[in-house]
């Protein structure tokens, strides 16, 4: 059990009590059934999108946004978490539905599975700036890895969008309230998620969940759009619904400084510590800190040493804060990237990577070490990504590489 809770986690704990009754999807929860805890089943890290990834101004005024997600555990009840974390004005929601997706590469749903969600027994909600909002629970017995379509009718978009640009999944935007439509033939497809930060279920059987905190490698750059072949997807498949794997990667993310999205320390509480039913954290982040340091101009030896100390110090902070909540932290070594043209790392950058990886392996600070560097490097050139696993940019793995990463994780860590 956790020895402390964040304010947000306390709010979740005060939400309506769940039961493990098996019912038709969307039926009222059975209050007489055995009480089971809430567990994160799917989530995505939120950020303020840049111009290239944002919807046009006004696109979500009186519009429906349908998004396809794949929870990695099942449960007796389900609730959805909506996010206005980066909004500067209230987010006005007219209605939300959940349904089984008929095809995760289209907006089609299974009509008979459609259920409307409520918020304090009302169909609508107003989410304050900077806030997140949970729906009321519904009975829902969908299996793990069953694609869900979450349709949100936005009455008026807030100033400042809240988004996860690197969805590697297609979402659909159409004018008006179309949350109940079986298909959205006139919708515009966008390969991003917006306003949706989590799916939670009640379960008495699922083990403690696994959150992976990372950058574009975890977010899935190099994976197939709508293919669910990120390395976290392969890890979830290996766990076969026994525990959720929650992907909290952001492309371009850094440990120490904001880049594309808030830095890892800044988002730790929201993306990891306040996720319900989590017992494990895999930390795979730091490659963008190393690459950015000397990307534009050479850095001094002192600057390189300071970076290593700051990154490893941040790791120690993450470990301490997670341990205070009873969460085990597994350190994943940083992958090689010597041939990457964007960062064009030199010997000093490679020395930084080796020093940080040495700390991960030998400091004893982590509960375990997952040596992804060893698995993913070119045996003949250890500073380079194995060509068999390389998308071609020397940094991001392809689906074969993502599978190799997942297979390198001992499942016994989560027993």
C-alpha positions as CSV (number, residue, x, y, z in Angstrom):
1,X,0.0,0.0,0.0
2,X,1.1,3.6,-0.6
3,X,2.3,5.4,2.5
4,X,1.3,8.8,1.1
5,X,-0.9,10.2,-1.6
6,X,-0.8,13.3,-3.8
7,X,-3.7,15.7,-3.7
8,X,-4.9,14.4,-7.1
9,X,-4.7,10.8,-6.0
10,X,-6.8,11.7,-2.9
11,X,-9.4,13.2,-5.2
12,X,-9.5,9.9,-7.1
13,X,-9.9,8.0,-3.9
14,X,-12.9,10.0,-3.0
15,X,-14.6,9.3,-6.3
16,X,-17.7,6.9,-6.3
17,X,-16.9,3.4,-5.0
18,X,-16.5,0.6,-7.5
19,X,-17.7,-2.9,-7.6
20,X,-16.6,-6.0,-9.5
21,X,-20.1,-7.2,-10.7
22,X,-20.2,-8.5,-14.2
23,X,-22.9,-6.7,-16.1
24,X,-23.8,-5.5,-19.5
25,X,-21.6,-2.7,-20.7
26,X,-23.0,0.6,-19.5
27,X,-25.4,-0.9,-16.9
28,X,-25.7,0.7,-13.5
29,X,-23.0,-0.5,-11.1
30,X,-24.1,-3.2,-8.7
31,X,-23.5,-1.7,-5.2
32,X,-24.0,-5.1,-3.5
33,X,-21.0,-6.6,-5.3
34,X,-17.5,-6.9,-3.8
35,X,-15.6,-3.6,-3.8
36,X,-12.5,-3.5,-6.0
37,X,-9.9,-0.8,-6.4
38,X,-9.6,1.6,-9.4
39,X,-6.7,1.0,-11.7
40,X,-5.3,2.9,-14.6
41,X,-6.0,0.9,-17.8
42,X,-4.8,3.5,-20.4
43,X,-3.4,7.0,-20.2
44,X,-1.5,9.6,-22.2
45,X,0.7,12.5,-21.2
46,X,-0.8,15.9,-21.8
47,X,0.9,19.0,-23.2
48,X,0.2,22.2,-25.0
49,X,0.6,21.4,-28.7
50,X,2.8,23.4,-31.0
51,X,1.2,25.0,-34.1
52,X,1.9,22.0,-36.3
53,X,0.0,19.7,-34.0
54,X,-2.8,21.9,-32.8
55,X,-6.3,21.9,-34.2
56,X,-7.3,25.1,-36.0
57,X,-8.8,27.8,-33.8
58,X,-12.4,27.1,-33.2
59,X,-12.3,23.5,-34.5
60,X,-13.7,22.3,-31.3
61,X,-16.6,24.8,-30.9
62,X,-19.7,22.7,-31.0
63,X,-17.9,19.7,-32.4
64,X,-17.5,16.0,-31.7
65,X,-14.1,14.5,-31.1
66,X,-13.9,10.7,-31.4
67,X,-10.7,9.0,-30.3
68,X,-9.7,5.3,-30.3
69,X,-7.7,3.9,-27.4
70,X,-6.7,0.4,-26.3
71,X,-6.8,-0.3,-22.5
72,X,-4.4,-3.1,-21.5
73,X,-6.5,-4.5,-18.6
74,X,-10.2,-5.3,-18.2
75,X,-12.5,-4.4,-15.3
76,X,-16.0,-4.5,-14.0
77,X,-16.5,-0.7,-14.2
78,X,-15.0,2.0,-16.3
79,X,-14.6,5.8,-16.1
80,X,-13.0,8.3,-18.3
81,X,-10.7,11.2,-17.3
82,X,-10.9,14.4,-19.4
83,X,-8.2,17.0,-19.3
84,X,-8.1,20.8,-19.5
85,X,-4.6,20.9,-17.9
86,X,-3.3,23.4,-20.4
87,X,-6.5,25.3,-21.0
88,X,-6.6,28.9,-19.8
89,X,-10.4,29.1,-19.8
90,X,-13.1,26.5,-18.8
91,X,-13.6,23.5,-21.1
92,X,-17.4,23.0,-21.7
93,X,-18.4,19.4,-22.4
94,X,-21.9,18.7,-23.8
95,X,-21.7,14.9,-23.6
96,X,-19.5,11.9,-23.8
97,X,-20.1,8.4,-25.1
98,X,-18.0,5.2,-25.0
99,X,-18.4,2.3,-27.4
100,X,-16.4,-0.6,-28.8
101,X,-14.5,0.4,-31.9
102,X,-15.5,-1.5,-35.0
103,X,-12.1,-0.8,-36.6
104,X,-9.4,1.1,-34.9
105,X,-8.4,2.7,-38.2
106,X,-11.8,4.3,-38.7
107,X,-14.4,6.2,-36.8
108,X,-16.9,3.3,-36.9
109,X,-18.3,1.8,-33.6
110,X,-20.3,-1.2,-32.6
111,X,-23.7,0.6,-32.2
112,X,-25.1,-1.9,-29.6
113,X,-22.2,-1.2,-27.3
114,X,-22.7,2.6,-27.2
115,X,-23.2,4.0,-23.7
116,X,-23.5,7.6,-22.5
117,X,-21.4,8.8,-19.6
118,X,-22.4,11.2,-16.9
119,X,-20.8,13.6,-14.6
120,X,-22.4,13.8,-11.1
121,X,-25.5,12.3,-12.8
122,X,-25.5,15.0,-15.5
123,X,-24.7,14.6,-19.1
124,X,-22.4,17.7,-19.3
125,X,-19.5,19.1,-17.4
126,X,-17.4,22.3,-17.2
127,X,-13.8,21.6,-16.5
128,X,-11.8,24.4,-14.9
129,X,-8.6,25.7,-16.4
130,X,-5.7,23.5,-15.4
131,X,-8.0,20.7,-14.2
132,X,-9.1,17.2,-15.0
133,X,-12.5,15.6,-14.6
134,X,-13.6,12.0,-14.0
135,X,-16.9,10.7,-15.4
136,X,-19.2,8.7,-13.2
137,X,-18.5,4.9,-13.3
138,X,-20.5,2.6,-15.6
139,X,-20.5,-1.2,-15.6
140,X,-18.3,-2.3,-18.5
141,X,-16.9,-5.8,-19.1
142,X,-14.9,-5.3,-22.2
143,X,-11.8,-7.5,-22.5
144,X,-8.2,-6.2,-22.2
145,X,-6.9,-4.9,-25.6
146,X,-10.4,-4.2,-26.9
147,X,-10.3,-0.9,-28.7
148,X,-12.7,1.7,-27.3
149,X,-14.0,4.8,-29.1
150,X,-14.5,7.8,-26.8
151,X,-16.6,10.5,-28.3
152,X,-16.6,14.0,-26.7
153,X,-19.0,16.7,-27.7
154,X,-17.2,20.0,-27.0
155,X,-19.5,22.9,-26.7
156,X,-16.8,25.5,-26.6
157,X,-13.0,24.9,-26.8
158,X,-10.9,26.6,-24.1
159,X,-8.2,29.1,-24.8
160,X,-5.2,26.8,-25.0
161,X,-5.6,23.2,-26.2
162,X,-4.6,20.2,-24.1
163,X,-3.2,17.4,-26.3
164,X,-1.0,14.4,-26.8
165,X,0.4,15.0,-30.3
166,X,2.3,11.7,-30.6
167,X,-0.8,9.4,-30.5
168,X,0.2,7.1,-33.4
169,X,-3.5,6.7,-33.6
170,X,-6.1,8.5,-35.8
171,X,-8.8,10.7,-34.1
172,X,-11.9,12.2,-35.8
173,X,-13.4,15.7,-35.6
174,X,-16.8,16.6,-37.0
175,X,-19.2,19.5,-36.4
176,X,-22.1,19.2,-34.0
177,X,-23.1,16.6,-31.5
178,X,-22.4,13.3,-33.2
179,X,-21.4,11.3,-30.1
180,X,-24.1,8.7,-30.8
181,X,-23.4,8.2,-34.6
182,X,-22.3,4.7,-35.6
183,X,-19.9,6.3,-38.1
184,X,-18.6,9.7,-38.9
185,X,-18.2,9.8,-42.7
186,X,-17.7,13.6,-42.9
187,X,-15.2,13.7,-40.1
188,X,-11.6,15.0,-40.5
189,X,-8.9,12.6,-39.4
190,X,-6.0,13.8,-37.3
191,X,-3.2,11.7,-35.9
192,X,-3.3,13.2,-32.4
193,X,-5.2,12.9,-29.2
194,X,-6.9,15.8,-27.4
195,X,-8.6,16.3,-24.0
196,X,-8.5,12.6,-23.1
197,X,-5.9,11.7,-20.4
198,X,-7.1,8.4,-19.0
199,X,-9.3,5.3,-18.8
200,X,-9.7,3.7,-15.4
201,X,-11.4,0.4,-14.5
202,X,-12.1,-1.5,-11.3
203,X,-10.4,-4.8,-10.9
204,X,-9.8,-7.2,-8.0
205,X,-7.5,-9.4,-10.2
206,X,-5.1,-7.1,-12.1
207,X,-1.7,-6.7,-10.5
208,X,-0.3,-3.3,-9.8
209,X,0.2,-1.3,-13.0
210,X,3.4,-0.3,-14.8
211,X,3.9,3.3,-15.9
212,X,6.7,4.0,-18.4
213,X,8.0,7.5,-18.3
214,X,9.9,8.5,-21.3
215,X,10.4,10.5,-24.5
216,X,9.7,9.7,-28.2
217,X,11.2,6.2,-28.0
218,X,8.5,5.4,-25.5
219,X,5.9,7.5,-27.2
220,X,6.3,5.3,-30.2
221,X,8.1,7.3,-32.9
222,X,9.0,4.6,-35.5
223,X,5.8,2.6,-34.8
224,X,2.9,2.1,-37.1
225,X,0.0,4.5,-37.0
226,X,-3.0,2.6,-35.6
227,X,-0.8,-0.5,-35.3
228,X,-0.2,-0.5,-31.6
229,X,3.3,-1.6,-32.0
230,X,5.1,0.7,-29.6
231,X,7.5,-1.1,-27.1
232,X,5.0,-0.5,-24.3
233,X,2.3,-2.3,-26.4
234,X,4.5,-5.3,-26.8
235,X,5.3,-5.3,-23.1
236,X,1.5,-5.1,-22.3
237,X,0.9,-8.1,-24.7
238,X,3.5,-10.1,-22.8
239,X,1.7,-9.3,-19.6
240,X,-1.5,-10.5,-21.3
241,X,-3.9,-8.4,-19.2
242,X,-2.5,-9.4,-15.9
243,X,-1.2,-5.8,-15.3
244,X,-1.7,-2.5,-17.2
245,X,1.2,-0.9,-19.0
246,X,0.7,2.9,-19.1
247,X,2.6,4.8,-21.7
248,X,3.6,8.3,-20.5
249,X,6.1,9.1,-23.2
250,X,6.3,12.5,-24.9
251,X,8.3,13.0,-28.1
252,X,11.2,15.4,-27.5
253,X,10.8,15.2,-23.8
254,X,13.7,16.0,-21.4
255,X,14.4,15.2,-17.8
256,X,15.6,18.6,-16.8
257,X,14.1,21.3,-19.1
258,X,10.9,21.8,-21.0
259,X,11.0,21.0,-24.7
260,X,8.0,19.4,-26.4
261,X,5.9,19.2,-23.3
262,X,6.8,19.7,-19.6
263,X,10.0,18.1,-18.3
264,X,9.9,14.8,-16.6
265,X,10.2,16.2,-13.1
266,X,7.4,18.7,-13.7
267,X,5.0,16.1,-14.9
268,X,5.9,13.3,-12.5
269,X,3.0,13.9,-10.1
270,X,0.3,14.0,-12.8
271,X,1.6,11.3,-15.2
272,X,2.9,8.8,-12.6
273,X,2.3,9.3,-8.9
274,X,-1.4,10.1,-9.1
275,X,-2.2,7.2,-11.5
276,X,-4.5,4.8,-9.6
277,X,-3.4,1.2,-8.9
278,X,0.3,1.7,-10.0
279,X,3.1,-0.3,-8.4
280,X,5.9,0.1,-10.9
281,X,7.7,2.8,-12.9
282,X,10.1,2.2,-15.7
283,X,12.2,5.3,-16.3
284,X,13.7,5.6,-19.8
285,X,14.6,9.3,-20.4
286,X,17.7,11.4,-20.9
287,X,18.7,11.0,-24.5
288,X,17.3,14.4,-25.4
289,X,19.1,16.1,-22.5
290,X,22.4,14.7,-23.8
291,X,21.7,15.5,-27.4
292,X,20.5,19.1,-26.8
293,X,23.5,20.1,-24.7
294,X,25.9,20.4,-27.6
295,X,23.6,20.3,-30.6
296,X,24.2,23.9,-31.7
297,X,27.5,24.8,-30.1
298,X,30.2,22.8,-28.3
299,X,29.9,22.5,-24.6
300,X,32.7,22.7,-22.1
301,X,33.9,19.7,-20.1
302,X,32.3,21.3,-17.0
303,X,29.0,21.6,-18.8
304,X,29.0,17.9,-19.7
305,X,29.9,16.9,-16.1
306,X,27.2,19.2,-14.8
307,X,24.6,17.6,-17.1
308,X,25.5,14.1,-15.9
309,X,25.2,15.2,-12.3
310,X,21.9,16.9,-12.9
311,X,20.3,14.0,-14.8
312,X,21.4,11.4,-12.3
313,X,20.3,13.7,-9.5
314,X,16.9,14.0,-11.1
315,X,16.7,10.2,-11.3
316,X,17.3,10.1,-7.6
317,X,14.5,12.6,-7.0
318,X,12.1,10.5,-9.1
319,X,13.1,7.3,-7.2
320,X,12.7,8.9,-3.8
321,X,9.2,10.4,-4.6
322,X,8.0,7.1,-6.1
323,X,9.4,5.0,-3.2
324,X,7.5,7.3,-0.8
325,X,4.3,6.0,-2.4
326,X,5.4,2.4,-2.5
327,X,6.2,2.4,-6.2
328,X,9.2,0.4,-7.4
329,X,11.4,2.1,-10.0
330,X,13.2,0.2,-12.7
331,X,16.0,2.1,-14.5
332,X,16.3,1.5,-18.3
333,X,19.6,2.4,-19.8
334,X,19.7,5.0,-22.6
335,X,20.0,3.7,-26.1
336,X,22.9,4.5,-28.4
337,X,22.4,7.3,-30.9
338,X,25.8,8.2,-32.4
339,X,24.7,8.3,-36.0
340,X,21.7,10.6,-35.4
341,X,22.0,13.6,-37.7
342,X,19.7,15.9,-35.7
343,X,21.9,15.8,-32.6
344,X,25.1,14.8,-34.3
345,X,26.6,13.6,-31.0
346,X,30.4,13.6,-30.5
347,X,32.7,11.7,-28.2
348,X,31.8,13.9,-25.3
349,X,28.0,13.2,-25.8
350,X,28.7,9.5,-25.9
351,X,30.8,9.8,-22.7
352,X,27.8,11.5,-21.1
353,X,25.5,8.6,-22.1
354,X,28.0,6.1,-20.8
355,X,28.4,7.9,-17.5
356,X,24.6,8.1,-17.0
357,X,24.2,4.4,-17.9
358,X,26.9,3.5,-15.5
359,X,25.0,5.3,-12.7
360,X,21.8,3.4,-13.7
361,X,23.6,0.1,-13.6
362,X,25.8,0.5,-10.5
363,X,24.4,3.2,-8.1
364,X,22.0,0.7,-6.5
365,X,19.3,3.5,-6.5
366,X,16.9,1.6,-8.7
367,X,14.9,-1.4,-7.7
368,X,16.2,-3.1,-10.8
369,X,18.0,-2.3,-14.1
370,X,16.6,-3.0,-17.6
371,X,19.7,-2.8,-19.8
372,X,18.1,-1.7,-23.1
373,X,21.5,-0.3,-24.3
374,X,22.9,-3.8,-24.3
375,X,20.0,-5.2,-26.2
376,X,19.7,-2.4,-28.8
377,X,23.3,-1.5,-29.6
378,X,25.2,-2.6,-32.7
379,X,27.5,-5.5,-31.4
380,X,30.3,-4.3,-33.6
381,X,29.8,-0.5,-32.9
382,X,28.4,-0.2,-29.4
383,X,27.8,3.6,-29.7
384,X,25.4,3.0,-32.6
385,X,21.9,1.6,-32.7
386,X,21.7,-1.9,-34.2
387,X,20.8,-1.5,-37.9
388,X,18.3,-4.3,-37.6
389,X,16.3,-2.1,-35.1
390,X,16.9,1.3,-36.6
391,X,14.2,3.4,-38.4
392,X,17.1,5.0,-40.3
393,X,17.7,8.1,-38.1
394,X,20.1,6.3,-35.7
395,X,17.9,7.1,-32.7
396,X,14.4,5.7,-33.0
397,X,13.8,1.9,-33.1
398,X,11.5,0.3,-35.6
399,X,8.8,-2.1,-34.6
400,X,11.3,-5.0,-34.5
401,X,13.4,-2.9,-32.2
402,X,10.4,-2.1,-30.0
403,X,9.6,-5.8,-29.7
404,X,13.2,-6.5,-28.7
405,X,13.0,-3.9,-26.0
406,X,9.8,-5.4,-24.6
407,X,11.3,-8.9,-24.6
408,X,14.3,-7.6,-22.7
409,X,12.1,-6.8,-19.7
410,X,11.9,-9.7,-17.1
411,X,8.2,-10.1,-16.3
412,X,9.3,-11.3,-12.9
413,X,9.9,-7.7,-12.0
414,X,6.2,-7.2,-11.7
415,X,5.4,-10.2,-9.6
